[in-house]
Amino acid sequence: MDARARTAEDLLQVLHDGRPVRPVRGTRAADLDARRVLAWWGGFRDQVVARRGELDGVAATLVETVLAADEEVEALPPGSAPAEVFGAVARGAGRVQGPLQPLARWFGELAQACSGDVGTRELALAAEHVGTAGAGGGTPVLRAMEPAARALAGADAAGVPVVTALNAAYRAAADGARGTVHEGSVDPVALTVAWFFERGTVV
């Protein structure tokens, strides 16, 4: 593996307190309840904030986006359902005009798809709208999101549990992010999307 590929792999790796976080390899069959959805969101938020130095020129906007979303999440009453968590993220992230707008809209679609706990079906239903979530199918965010959406649709068709589906989505998003490598660096927006999906595999 050359130095450029190693750099891309290092960037794509999810960390917690400086240590690598390994995805759970599809061993959890249960759907995601509100506690696990909040853990997913919180882990992703912390990842973006802690590793802002790796996000190049868009770091400020990406951090602003996740913090705006977190304000809405923090305002939710105790016992809020997963759909309410996703809806709060969508509202907050949607306030910041920036490169994560398609991901913010995906959260809104996911809020609409959920009636209870979050399973593979709900993720796939929301993912159906990713390709038309915003203009610019060649943008870095969609370069990572669109493969993830296809992976979730395939996981739903195969009837696999949600953690397995998220593993597939992460691998697809990471592959899409690798396709944005320029001068040894992954595009920071695509990188952020890959982090998001991987973080969902460890809750």
C-alpha positions, 0 to 999 in steps of 0.5 A: 500500500503506498503512502497516499493510500495509507493516509486515506485509510488513517483519515477514514478510521474512527477514533475515540479518545485517540484510539481506533474504534472498530465496527461491530461486525453485524453481531447485534440483531436488535433494531436501534432504540432511542438510547442507541440512536443518541449514542450514534449521534453523540459519537459522530458529533464528538468525532467531528469536533475532536478531529476538526484539524483533519477537515481542512478548509471546511472544518468550521462549517462542519463543526458549526453544522453538528453543533447546531444539530446538537442544540436541537437534540439537547432540547428534546425532552427525556424519552424522545423517540428515535424519529424525534432525535433524527428530526432534531438533527435535521432541523439543526443541521438544516440551519447551516448552509453548507456541504452537509445539507444532503445529509441533513435532509437524509436525517429528515427523511429518516425521521419520517420513515421511523415509527418506532425503533430503527431497523434496516428498512427505515434506513433504506427508506430514507436512503431512497431519497439521497440521490435526489436530496440536492443538486450536484450528484458529483459533490463530495457529500453525495460521492459518499452518500449515494454508495451508502444508500445503495448498500442500505437498499441491498441490505434491506433486500437481503433482510440483514440486521441494522448493524450489518446494514450500517457496516455495508453502508460504511464500507460503501461510503468509505469507498466513495470517499477514497474516490475523492483523494487528492494529493493524499487527502480524502475530501473532508466532507466525504470523510465526514459522511464515512465517519457518520456511517461507521459511528452507527456500527459501534452503538 
